[in-house]
Amino acid sequence: MKSRSDDLHFLLSVVDSGSFSNAAEQLEVSVTRVSRAVTRLEQSLNTTLLNRTTRKVGLTEEGRVFVDKVREGLASLEEAEEQLAVRKQRPAGRLRVDAANPFLLHQIVPHVRKFRDTYPDIELELTASDQIVDLLERRIDIAIRIGPLDDSTLHARALGRSPLSVVASPEYLQRRGLCHSLSDLVQHEIIGFTAPESLNLWHLGEGLKVSPTIRASSGETVRQLCLEGNGLAYLSHFMIREDLASGRLVEVLNDQLVRPNPRELVSAVYYRNTSLSSRIQVFLDFFEEHWNAGSEIVS
């Protein structure tokens, strides 16, 4: 039984080699078999694909259009087959992943054991950076970034969104009073970031640039300061979800927050000139499934 795919390959061989005999020689089959393959295609399409002469063959206009589409289709099929083959293999080797310290602690570390059980041959190397790092210089395979991306040299895969809330500890609010409106903020201590300054833009109303009374370089440090009753903070749910559920932190000004907003974006990035290795692919697939399974990140 002859497959349509075989006939298409035979047709391309005739076109590329310039004759039926050259194609037959390259394919190590008879000229008759090549000729019959092309004839079957022409009959099924009810179209003449090749102009045949005693010296050479050439494409008709219809044949040219058809062959261009065939090349695209076969290339896509080969790529799909390669991807399937990669997934069947057992990914192995070192995988370096970088993320902000809070995301690493609250979203990656809890799932590492299951990931290692699933892919025991991957050597996972985790680094925590609260600032944007140079992936190439640090030899990072994947970086998890929160917020908008503006680096065109990177591939990006969106993992979802993590809402932000203005929060405080119950003890702090009892001591300093509730915060019902934006005008109330002047009466409160604000916990913010040392850098970048854009993290001190809270998405309240038209956007509010706060002036922190306490600054920290790490989101996890900001969270701990907030838990200890040092003031109000603007933090992502991926790090405070359990704090909110337990009542250790409470939300304020929820009705004035703008959602969605660019800072909610959670993305995995890697360099454009990096081929998507099986290690990167399985990491992204595994953690996207687990992050989106919870309420802390929503697609």
C-alpha positions as CSV (number, residue, x, y, z in Angstrom):
1,M,0.0,0.0,0.0
2,K,1.5,3.4,-1.0
3,S,1.1,6.3,1.3
4,R,0.2,9.8,0.2
5,S,3.3,11.0,2.1
6,D,5.6,8.7,0.0
7,D,4.1,10.1,-3.2
8,L,4.7,13.6,-2.0
9,H,8.3,12.8,-1.2
10,F,8.7,11.3,-4.7
11,L,7.3,14.4,-6.3
12,L,9.7,16.7,-4.4
13,S,12.6,14.5,-5.4
14,V,11.6,14.8,-9.1
15,V,11.3,18.6,-8.8
16,D,14.6,19.0,-6.9
17,S,16.6,16.6,-9.1
18,G,15.2,17.7,-12.4
19,S,14.1,14.3,-13.8
20,F,12.3,11.1,-13.0
21,S,15.5,9.1,-13.6
22,N,17.6,11.2,-11.2
23,A,14.9,11.0,-8.5
24,A,14.7,7.2,-8.9
25,E,18.5,7.0,-8.5
26,Q,18.5,9.1,-5.4
27,L,15.6,7.2,-3.9
28,E,17.0,3.8,-5.0
29,V,13.7,2.8,-6.5
30,S,12.6,2.2,-10.1
31,V,11.7,5.0,-12.5
32,T,8.3,3.4,-13.0
33,R,7.6,3.7,-9.3
34,V,8.4,7.4,-9.2
35,S,6.3,8.0,-12.3
36,R,3.3,6.2,-10.9
37,A,3.6,8.2,-7.6
38,V,3.4,11.5,-9.5
39,T,0.6,10.2,-11.7
40,R,-1.4,9.2,-8.7
41,L,-1.1,12.7,-7.2
42,E,-2.1,14.3,-10.5
43,Q,-5.1,12.1,-10.8
44,S,-6.3,12.6,-7.2
45,L,-5.9,16.4,-7.7
46,N,-7.3,16.4,-11.2
47,T,-4.4,18.7,-12.1
48,T,-1.2,18.5,-14.1
49,L,1.7,19.2,-11.8
50,L,4.7,18.6,-14.1
51,N,5.4,19.5,-17.7
52,R,7.3,16.5,-19.1
53,T,9.8,16.7,-22.0
54,T,12.4,14.2,-23.3
55,R,15.2,16.2,-21.6
56,K,13.7,17.4,-18.3
57,V,10.6,18.1,-16.3
58,G,9.3,21.4,-15.0
59,L,6.5,22.6,-12.7
60,T,3.2,23.9,-14.1
61,E,1.9,27.0,-12.3
62,E,-0.5,24.8,-10.4
63,G,2.4,22.5,-9.6
64,R,4.5,25.4,-8.2
65,V,1.8,26.5,-5.8
66,F,1.2,22.9,-4.7
67,V,4.9,22.0,-4.2
68,D,5.4,25.2,-2.0
69,K,2.5,24.1,0.2
70,V,3.8,20.5,0.3
71,R,7.2,21.7,1.5
72,E,5.6,23.7,4.3
73,G,3.4,20.9,5.4
74,L,6.1,18.2,5.4
75,A,8.4,20.6,7.4
76,S,5.6,21.1,10.0
77,L,5.1,17.3,10.2
78,E,8.8,16.6,10.7
79,E,8.9,19.3,13.5
80,A,5.9,17.7,15.2
81,E,7.5,14.2,15.0
82,E,10.7,15.6,16.5
83,Q,8.9,17.2,19.4
84,L,7.1,13.9,20.1
85,A,10.4,12.1,20.0
86,V,11.8,14.6,22.5
87,R,8.9,14.1,24.9
88,K,9.4,10.3,24.8
89,Q,13.0,10.7,25.8
90,R,14.0,11.0,29.4
91,P,15.2,14.6,29.9
92,A,18.5,14.9,31.7
93,G,21.2,17.4,32.6
94,R,21.5,20.6,34.6
95,L,18.7,23.1,34.5
96,R,19.4,26.5,36.0
97,V,16.2,28.4,37.0
98,D,16.2,32.0,38.5
99,A,13.3,33.7,40.2
100,A,12.6,36.4,42.7
101,N,13.1,35.0,46.2
102,P,9.4,35.1,47.2
103,F,8.3,33.3,44.0
104,L,11.1,30.7,44.5
105,L,10.1,30.1,48.1
106,H,6.3,30.1,47.7
107,Q,5.7,28.7,44.2
108,I,8.7,26.6,43.1
109,V,10.2,25.0,46.3
110,P,6.9,23.3,47.4
111,H,6.8,21.4,44.1
112,V,10.4,20.5,43.7
113,R,10.1,17.0,45.2
114,K,7.4,16.0,42.8
115,F,9.3,17.4,39.9
116,R,12.4,15.5,40.9
117,D,10.4,12.3,41.3
118,T,9.0,12.8,37.8
119,Y,12.3,13.8,36.2
120,P,15.1,12.3,38.3
121,D,17.8,12.9,35.7
122,I,17.4,16.6,35.7
123,E,19.8,18.4,38.0
124,L,17.8,21.4,39.2
125,E,19.8,24.5,40.2
126,L,17.8,27.3,41.7
127,T,19.0,30.9,42.2
128,A,17.1,33.7,43.9
129,S,17.4,37.2,42.4
130,D,15.0,40.1,43.3
131,Q,16.5,42.2,40.4
132,I,16.5,41.3,36.7
133,V,19.6,39.3,35.9
134,D,21.6,38.8,32.7
135,L,20.6,35.2,31.7
136,L,23.7,34.7,29.6
137,E,26.2,36.1,32.1
138,R,24.7,34.0,34.9
139,R,24.2,30.9,32.7
140,I,20.5,30.9,33.5
141,D,18.3,28.6,31.4
142,I,15.0,30.0,32.5
143,A,14.0,33.1,34.5
144,I,10.6,33.7,36.1
145,R,9.7,37.3,35.9
146,I,6.9,39.2,37.4
147,G,5.4,42.2,35.6
148,P,5.7,43.6,32.0
149,L,8.6,42.4,29.8
150,D,10.5,44.8,27.5
151,D,13.5,42.7,26.4
152,S,13.1,41.7,22.8
153,T,16.0,39.3,22.9
154,L,14.0,37.0,25.1
155,H,11.4,34.3,24.4
156,A,8.5,34.6,26.9
157,R,5.9,32.1,28.0
158,A,3.0,33.5,30.0
159,L,2.2,31.4,33.0
160,G,-0.7,33.5,34.3
161,R,-1.5,36.4,36.5
162,S,-1.1,36.9,40.3
163,P,-3.3,39.6,41.7
164,L,-1.8,42.2,44.1
165,S,-3.4,43.6,47.2
166,V,-2.6,46.3,49.7
167,V,-2.3,44.5,53.0
168,A,-1.5,45.0,56.7
169,S,-1.4,42.9,59.8
170,P,-4.5,43.1,62.1
171,E,-2.3,44.2,64.9
172,Y,-1.0,47.2,62.9
173,L,-4.5,48.3,61.8
174,Q,-5.8,48.0,65.4
175,R,-2.9,50.2,66.5
176,R,-2.9,52.8,63.7
177,G,-6.5,52.7,62.5
178,L,-8.3,51.4,59.4
179,C,-7.6,52.6,55.9
180,H,-10.9,53.3,54.1
181,S,-9.7,55.8,51.3
182,L,-6.6,57.0,49.5
183,S,-6.6,60.1,51.7
184,D,-6.2,57.8,54.8
185,L,-2.8,56.7,53.5
186,V,-1.0,59.8,54.8
187,Q,-1.7,58.5,58.3
188,H,0.0,55.2,57.7
189,E,3.5,53.7,57.5
190,I,4.3,52.4,54.0
191,I,6.6,49.5,53.3
192,G,8.1,49.6,49.9
193,F,11.1,48.7,47.8
194,T,14.6,50.1,47.4
195,A,14.7,49.3,43.6
196,P,13.3,49.4,41.1
197,E,11.3,52.5,41.9
198,S,8.5,51.2,39.7
199,L,7.6,48.7,42.4
200,N,6.5,51.6,44.6
201,L,3.7,52.4,42.1
202,W,0.5,51.1,43.5
203,H,-2.4,50.5,41.2
204,L,-5.0,52.5,43.1
205,G,-7.3,54.8,41.2
206,E,-5.2,56.4,38.4
207,G,-2.0,55.0,39.9
208,L,-0.3,56.1,43.1
209,K,3.4,56.6,43.6
210,V,4.0,56.0,47.3
211,S,6.8,57.3,49.4
212,P,7.8,54.3,51.6
213,T,8.8,55.0,55.2
214,I,10.6,51.6,55.2
215,R,12.3,50.1,52.1
216,A,13.6,46.6,51.4
217,S,15.3,45.0,48.4
218,S,13.4,41.7,48.7
219,G,9.7,41.0,48.4
220,E,10.0,38.4,51.2
221,T,11.6,41.0,53.5
222,V,8.7,43.4,52.7
223,R,6.2,40.6,53.5
224,Q,7.9,39.8,56.9
225,L,8.0,43.5,57.8
226,C,4.3,43.6,57.0
227,L,3.5,40.5,59.1
228,E,5.4,42.1,62.0
229,G,3.1,45.1,62.0
230,N,5.4,47.7,60.4
231,G,2.9,49.2,58.0
232,L,1.0,48.7,54.7
233,A,2.5,46.8,51.7
234,Y,1.4,46.1,48.2
235,L,2.1,42.4,47.5
236,S,1.3,39.6,45.1
237,H,-1.0,36.8,46.1
238,F,1.5,34.2,45.2
239,M,3.4,35.1,48.4
240,I,0.5,36.1,50.7
241,R,-2.3,33.8,49.8
242,E,-1.8,31.7,52.9
243,D,-1.4,34.8,55.1
244,L,-4.7,36.1,53.9
245,A,-6.4,32.8,54.4
246,S,-5.1,32.5,57.9
247,G,-5.9,36.1,58.8
248,R,-2.2,37.0,59.5
249,L,-2.7,39.7,56.9
250,V,-5.9,41.5,55.8
251,E,-6.7,43.5,52.6
252,V,-7.5,47.2,52.5
253,L,-8.6,49.5,49.7
254,N,-9.7,46.5,47.6
255,D,-12.5,48.5,46.0
256,Q,-10.1,51.0,44.7
257,L,-7.5,48.6,43.2
258,V,-7.2,48.4,39.4
259,R,-7.2,44.8,38.2
260,P,-5.9,43.5,35.9
261,N,-2.7,45.5,35.7
262,P,0.8,44.9,34.1
263,R,2.5,43.9,37.4
264,E,0.2,40.9,37.7
265,L,1.9,39.1,34.8
266,V,4.0,36.0,35.5
267,S,6.2,34.9,32.7
268,A,9.0,32.4,32.0
269,V,11.7,33.8,29.8
270,Y,14.8,32.4,28.0
271,Y,17.0,33.7,25.2
272,R,15.7,33.6,21.6
273,N,18.9,31.9,20.4
274,T,18.4,29.1,22.9
275,S,16.8,25.9,21.4
276,L,14.0,24.7,23.5
277,S,15.6,21.7,25.2
278,S,13.5,18.9,26.6
279,R,14.7,20.1,30.1
280,I,13.2,23.5,29.6
281,Q,10.0,22.1,28.0
282,V,9.2,19.7,30.8
283,F,9.9,22.3,33.5
284,L,7.6,24.8,31.9
285,D,4.8,22.2,31.3
286,F,5.1,20.8,34.9
287,F,5.2,24.1,36.8
288,E,2.6,25.8,34.7
289,E,0.2,22.9,35.5
290,H,0.9,23.1,39.2
291,W,0.8,26.9,39.5
292,N,-2.4,27.2,37.6
293,A,-3.9,24.4,39.7
294,G,-4.0,26.7,42.7
295,S,-5.8,30.0,43.3
296,E,-2.6,32.1,43.6
297,I,-2.1,32.4,39.9
298,V,-5.0,32.6,37.4
299,S,-4.7,32.4,33.6
